[in-house]
Amino acid sequence: MVSFTLTEDQQLLVDTIRRYANKDIRPIIHEADEASEPPLNVVKTGWQLGLIPSAIPGELGGFGEMSALTGALACEELAFGDLSVALHILTPALFAYPVTLFGTAEQRESLLPMFLEEAFSPATAAFLEPGISFDAFALKTVAASEGDGISLNGTKAYVPLAETATHLLVYARKSESGASEAYIVEKSVEGVVIEKREVLMGLRAFPTYRVNFNNVKLSASARLGGAVGIDFQAIVNRQNVALTALAVGVARASFEYARDYAKQRVQFGKPIAQNQSIAFMLAEMAIEIDAARLMAWEAAWKLDRGEDATQEAYLARQFSEKAALFVTDSGVQTLGGYGFIREYPAERWLRNGRGFVTFDGLAIV
């Protein structure tokens, strides 16, 4: 029987991140968004919550166990604070979690210790590719065998924190088999070219970059998982759950702000929340949020049980993309003219909510 009653540790985690979101993130994020600069002190505080080390098993040096459901809870609460800060804090997980799940003993031993340090870990992943109709199972970045090594060629987009990262996990199509694989690449390797920072409609406080891989030479040991490789579908499923939970967090932030505004804004002698059109819209917003959350939790629950969650994770992602856009747009509508003013957060939530359809590879649980 499915039960979504949080454990004591999970409830403690939710409460801790919620306090952090309200106390540290929300007071400063407007200025960070306007300046297009990440609030590094706030990110540092968030990193010290230990979310990633707590997902690394004790036998690998961490102090917990990987749980997709716990990760989804963390994603929602962080995104409720702000999506840019949430993705910044969670970026090292794009590297650490696949290594934890699929890395060889040598890869885990050499790479995971960097995520157990007090300082923010400079690691990221390159997943999304530029172009129309991105297909994760038909990657254009190609890894070809070359003697005893590998040659990597292609272009990636939306690579988070690429300028400051020292290690990248690059997803590519194996030229011989066509399978999607992952490769551990040090940024200092010849042929890795970081272009200028991308200018996005949303995520203004979260730096992303286009990265070119021009005939990058790698040893065979750079292939994540060694000869066995990775379960690529499992990684996609975990990404979909994470993005769903983040979408729920953004939508919830917009909904709660709009709800409270509607209760306080008085027109024609009564709060606008008492107007049927506003009340019905707020109810629809709440329904969409709860539905998306439950879909994320169901997929995460199946992942934690070791079951195939491909369908659940995919449907959750598809539903949450539309839900986030509907809720954040409705939040702007609830505020009326104020919703279009940048001093109010509703327009930021709408800009971020609109982007979920393009955020492949930016989060994982």
C-alpha positions as CSV (number, residue, x, y, z in Angstrom):
1,M,0.0,0.0,0.0
2,V,1.3,3.4,-0.9
3,S,1.8,5.7,2.0
4,F,3.0,9.3,1.8
5,T,3.3,9.9,5.5
6,L,6.6,11.6,6.0
7,T,9.2,10.0,8.3
8,E,10.4,12.0,11.2
9,D,13.7,12.7,9.3
10,Q,11.8,13.8,6.2
11,Q,9.6,16.2,8.1
12,L,12.6,17.7,9.8
13,L,14.2,18.2,6.4
14,V,11.1,19.9,5.0
15,D,10.9,22.2,8.0
16,T,14.6,23.1,7.9
17,I,14.5,23.9,4.2
18,R,11.3,25.9,4.6
19,R,12.9,28.0,7.2
20,Y,15.9,28.5,5.0
21,A,13.8,29.5,2.1
22,N,11.7,32.0,4.0
23,K,14.6,33.5,6.1
24,D,17.5,33.4,3.6
25,I,16.3,33.1,0.1
26,R,13.1,35.1,-0.3
27,P,14.4,38.4,1.2
28,I,17.2,38.7,-1.3
29,I,16.1,37.0,-4.5
30,H,14.5,40.0,-6.2
31,E,17.8,41.9,-6.1
32,A,19.7,38.8,-7.3
33,D,17.3,38.3,-10.2
34,E,17.5,41.9,-11.2
35,A,21.3,41.9,-11.1
36,S,21.5,38.5,-12.8
37,E,24.0,37.4,-10.2
38,P,23.7,34.3,-7.9
39,P,23.6,35.1,-4.2
40,L,26.6,33.1,-3.3
41,N,26.4,33.6,0.5
42,V,22.8,32.3,0.4
43,V,23.9,29.4,-1.8
44,K,26.7,28.6,0.7
45,T,24.2,28.5,3.5
46,G,22.0,26.2,1.5
47,W,25.0,23.9,0.6
48,Q,25.8,23.5,4.3
49,L,22.4,21.9,4.8
50,G,24.1,18.8,3.6
51,L,21.5,17.7,1.1
52,I,23.9,15.9,-1.3
53,P,26.2,14.3,1.3
54,S,23.1,13.0,3.1
55,A,22.1,11.2,-0.2
56,I,25.5,9.5,-0.5
57,P,25.5,6.1,1.4
58,G,27.7,5.7,4.4
59,E,29.9,3.1,2.8
60,L,30.8,5.7,0.1
61,G,31.7,8.3,2.7
62,G,28.3,10.0,3.0
63,F,25.9,10.0,6.0
64,G,22.6,8.8,4.6
65,E,21.0,7.0,1.7
66,M,19.7,8.1,-1.7
67,S,15.9,8.5,-1.7
68,A,14.1,10.0,-4.6
69,L,11.1,10.9,-2.4
70,T,13.3,12.7,0.0
71,G,15.0,14.5,-2.9
72,A,11.6,15.5,-4.3
73,L,10.6,17.0,-0.9
74,A,13.8,19.0,-0.8
75,C,13.4,20.2,-4.4
76,E,9.9,21.5,-3.8
77,E,10.9,23.5,-0.7
78,L,14.0,24.9,-2.3
79,A,12.1,26.0,-5.4
80,F,9.4,27.5,-3.1
81,G,12.2,29.8,-2.0
82,D,13.5,30.4,-5.5
83,L,14.2,28.3,-8.5
84,S,17.6,29.8,-9.4
85,V,18.9,29.2,-5.9
86,A,17.5,25.8,-5.8
87,L,19.1,24.7,-9.0
88,H,22.4,26.3,-8.0
89,I,22.5,24.3,-4.7
90,L,21.5,21.1,-6.5
91,T,23.8,21.3,-9.5
92,P,26.6,19.2,-7.9
93,A,24.0,16.4,-7.6
94,L,23.9,16.2,-11.4
95,F,27.4,14.8,-11.1
96,A,27.4,13.1,-7.7
97,Y,24.2,11.1,-8.0
98,P,24.9,9.3,-11.3
99,V,28.4,8.5,-10.0
100,T,26.9,7.1,-6.8
101,L,24.3,5.0,-8.7
102,F,26.4,3.8,-11.5
103,G,30.1,4.6,-11.0
104,T,32.7,1.9,-10.8
105,A,34.4,1.4,-7.4
106,E,37.4,3.5,-8.6
107,Q,35.2,6.3,-9.9
108,R,33.3,6.5,-6.6
109,E,36.4,6.4,-4.6
110,S,38.2,9.2,-6.5
111,L,35.2,11.5,-7.2
112,L,32.7,11.4,-4.4
113,P,34.9,12.8,-1.7
114,M,34.7,16.3,-3.3
115,F,31.0,16.3,-2.4
116,L,31.7,15.7,1.2
117,E,33.6,18.9,1.8
118,E,32.3,22.0,3.5
119,A,32.9,24.1,0.4
120,F,30.5,24.0,-2.5
121,S,31.6,21.3,-5.0
122,P,32.5,22.6,-8.4
123,A,30.9,19.9,-10.5
124,T,28.1,19.9,-13.1
125,A,26.6,17.9,-16.0
126,A,26.1,18.6,-19.7
127,F,22.8,17.1,-20.9
128,L,20.7,19.3,-23.0
129,E,21.6,20.2,-26.6
130,P,20.7,23.2,-28.7
131,G,18.1,22.8,-31.4
132,I,14.4,22.1,-31.8
133,S,12.7,19.0,-30.3
134,F,15.6,17.8,-28.1
135,D,15.5,14.0,-27.8
136,A,17.6,12.6,-24.9
137,F,17.6,9.2,-26.6
138,A,19.0,10.6,-29.8
139,L,21.9,12.7,-28.6
140,K,23.9,14.6,-31.2
141,T,27.0,14.8,-29.0
142,V,29.0,11.7,-30.1
143,A,31.6,9.6,-28.2
144,A,33.7,7.5,-30.6
145,S,36.3,4.8,-29.8
146,E,39.7,5.9,-30.9
147,G,42.5,3.4,-30.1
148,D,42.4,2.7,-26.4
149,G,40.5,5.9,-25.7
150,I,37.5,8.0,-26.7
151,S,37.0,11.1,-28.8
152,L,34.1,13.4,-27.7
153,N,32.5,15.9,-30.1
154,G,29.4,18.0,-29.8
155,T,27.7,21.0,-28.2
156,K,25.7,21.3,-25.1
157,A,23.4,24.1,-23.9
158,Y,22.1,25.1,-20.4
159,V,25.2,23.7,-18.8
160,P,24.9,25.1,-15.2
161,L,27.9,26.7,-13.5
162,A,30.2,25.5,-16.3
163,E,32.5,28.5,-16.0
164,T,33.4,27.6,-12.4
165,A,33.1,23.8,-12.5
166,T,36.2,21.6,-12.6
167,H,34.4,18.4,-13.6
168,L,31.5,17.8,-16.0
169,L,29.5,14.7,-16.6
170,V,28.8,14.8,-20.3
171,Y,26.0,12.7,-21.9
172,A,26.7,11.5,-25.4
173,R,25.7,8.9,-27.9
174,K,28.1,6.1,-28.4
175,S,28.9,6.1,-32.1
176,E,29.2,2.3,-32.4
177,S,26.0,1.3,-30.6
178,G,23.9,4.5,-30.6
179,A,23.4,4.1,-26.8
180,S,23.3,7.1,-24.5
181,E,26.2,7.1,-22.1
182,A,27.9,9.5,-19.7
183,Y,31.5,10.5,-19.6
184,I,33.6,12.1,-16.8
185,V,35.4,15.2,-18.3
186,E,37.7,17.5,-16.5
187,K,37.2,21.1,-17.8
188,S,40.9,21.6,-18.2
189,V,41.1,18.9,-20.9
190,E,42.0,20.3,-24.3
191,G,39.0,20.8,-26.6
192,V,36.5,21.8,-23.9
193,V,35.4,25.4,-24.8
194,I,33.0,27.3,-22.5
195,E,31.2,30.0,-24.4
196,K,29.8,33.2,-22.8
197,R,27.0,32.9,-20.3
198,E,23.5,32.4,-21.8
199,V,20.9,35.2,-21.4
200,L,17.6,33.6,-20.4
201,M,14.1,34.9,-19.8
202,G,14.1,33.2,-16.4
203,L,16.7,31.8,-14.0
204,R,18.5,35.1,-14.1
205,A,20.4,34.4,-10.9
206,F,21.5,31.0,-12.2
207,P,24.4,31.0,-14.7
208,T,24.2,28.6,-17.5
209,Y,26.5,28.2,-20.5
210,R,26.9,26.7,-23.9
211,V,29.8,24.3,-24.0
212,N,31.6,22.9,-27.0
213,F,33.5,19.6,-27.0
214,N,35.9,19.7,-29.9
215,N,37.6,16.4,-30.4
216,V,38.1,15.9,-26.7
217,K,40.4,13.0,-25.9
218,L,39.4,10.8,-23.0
219,S,40.7,7.6,-21.6
220,A,38.4,4.5,-21.5
221,S,38.1,5.0,-17.8
222,A,36.2,8.2,-18.3
223,R,33.1,6.2,-19.2
224,L,30.8,6.3,-16.2
225,G,30.1,2.8,-15.1
226,G,33.1,1.3,-17.0
227,A,32.3,-1.6,-19.3
228,V,28.8,-1.9,-17.7
229,G,27.9,1.7,-18.3
230,I,24.7,3.4,-16.9
231,D,21.0,2.9,-16.9
232,F,20.2,6.0,-18.9
233,Q,16.4,5.6,-18.6
234,A,16.8,5.6,-14.8
235,I,18.7,8.9,-14.9
236,V,16.0,10.4,-17.1
237,N,13.3,9.2,-14.7
238,R,15.1,10.8,-11.8
239,Q,15.5,14.0,-13.7
240,N,11.8,14.1,-14.5
241,V,10.8,13.6,-10.8
242,A,13.2,16.4,-9.8
243,L,11.8,18.8,-12.3
244,T,8.3,18.0,-11.4
245,A,9.0,18.7,-7.7
246,L,10.7,21.9,-8.6
247,A,7.7,23.0,-10.7
248,V,5.5,22.3,-7.8
249,G,7.6,24.5,-5.6
250,V,7.5,27.4,-8.0
251,A,3.7,27.0,-8.6
252,R,3.1,26.8,-4.8
253,A,5.0,30.0,-4.3
254,S,2.9,31.8,-6.9
255,F,-0.4,30.3,-5.6
256,E,0.2,31.2,-1.9
257,Y,1.2,34.8,-2.8
258,A,-1.9,35.2,-5.1
259,R,-4.2,33.6,-2.4
260,D,-3.0,35.9,0.3
261,Y,-3.1,39.0,-2.0
262,A,-6.7,38.1,-3.0
263,K,-7.7,37.9,0.7
264,Q,-6.3,41.3,1.4
265,R,-7.1,43.3,-1.8
266,V,-10.4,45.0,-1.3
267,Q,-12.5,46.2,-4.2
268,F,-16.1,47.4,-4.1
269,G,-16.2,46.8,-0.4
270,K,-15.0,43.2,-0.2
271,P,-11.8,41.2,-0.8
272,I,-11.4,40.1,-4.4
273,A,-11.1,36.5,-3.1
274,Q,-14.8,36.6,-2.6
275,N,-15.4,37.2,-6.3
276,Q,-16.4,33.9,-8.0
277,S,-14.0,34.2,-10.9
278,I,-11.0,34.7,-8.5
279,A,-12.1,32.1,-6.1
280,F,-12.6,29.5,-8.8
281,M,-9.2,30.3,-10.3
282,L,-7.5,29.9,-7.0
283,A,-9.2,26.6,-6.5
284,E,-8.0,25.4,-9.9
285,M,-4.4,26.5,-9.0
286,A,-4.5,24.5,-5.7
287,I,-5.9,21.4,-7.5
288,E,-3.1,21.5,-10.2
289,I,-0.4,21.8,-7.5
290,D,-1.7,18.9,-5.4
291,A,-2.1,16.7,-8.4
292,A,1.5,17.4,-9.7
293,R,2.9,16.8,-6.2
294,L,1.1,13.5,-5.8
295,M,2.4,12.4,-9.3
296,A,5.9,13.3,-8.3
297,W,5.6,11.4,-5.1
298,E,4.2,8.3,-6.7
299,A,7.1,8.2,-9.3
300,A,9.6,8.8,-6.5
301,W,8.1,6.1,-4.4
302,K,8.4,3.6,-7.2
303,L,12.0,4.6,-7.8
304,D,12.9,4.1,-4.1
305,R,11.3,0.6,-4.3
306,G,13.5,-0.3,-7.3
307,E,10.5,-0.5,-9.6
308,D,10.2,0.9,-13.2
309,A,8.8,4.4,-12.9
310,T,9.3,5.4,-16.5
311,Q,5.6,6.1,-17.2
312,E,4.9,7.7,-13.8
313,A,7.9,10.0,-14.1
314,Y,7.2,11.0,-17.7
315,L,3.5,11.8,-17.0
316,A,4.4,13.7,-13.9
317,R,6.8,15.8,-15.8
318,Q,4.4,16.5,-18.7
319,F,1.6,17.4,-16.2
320,S,3.8,19.6,-14.1
321,E,5.1,21.7,-17.0
322,K,1.5,22.7,-17.9
323,A,0.5,23.1,-14.2
324,A,3.4,25.4,-13.5
325,L,2.6,27.6,-16.4
326,F,-1.1,27.7,-15.6
327,V,-0.6,28.5,-11.9
328,T,2.1,31.1,-12.4
329,D,0.1,32.8,-15.2
330,S,-3.0,32.7,-12.9
331,G,-0.9,34.3,-10.2
332,V,-0.1,37.2,-12.4
333,Q,-3.8,37.5,-13.4
334,T,-4.9,37.5,-9.7
335,L,-2.7,40.5,-9.1
336,G,-4.0,42.4,-12.1
337,G,-1.8,45.2,-13.1
338,Y,0.5,44.7,-10.2
339,G,1.3,41.2,-11.5
340,F,3.1,42.8,-14.5
341,I,5.2,45.0,-12.3
342,R,8.7,43.7,-11.7
343,E,8.7,44.8,-8.0
344,Y,6.2,42.0,-7.4
345,P,7.4,38.4,-7.5
346,A,4.5,37.1,-9.6
347,E,6.2,37.9,-12.9
348,R,9.4,36.2,-11.9
349,W,7.5,33.0,-11.1
350,L,5.8,33.2,-14.5
351,R,9.1,33.6,-16.3
352,N,10.6,30.6,-14.4
353,G,7.5,28.5,-14.7
354,R,7.4,29.0,-18.5
355,G,10.9,27.4,-18.7
356,F,10.2,24.0,-17.3
357,V,9.5,22.5,-20.7
358,T,13.2,23.3,-21.6
359,F,14.9,22.4,-18.4
360,D,16.0,18.9,-19.3
361,G,19.1,17.8,-17.3
362,L,19.0,20.7,-14.8
363,A,18.1,18.6,-11.8
364,I,18.1,15.0,-10.5
365,V,16.9,13.2,-7.3
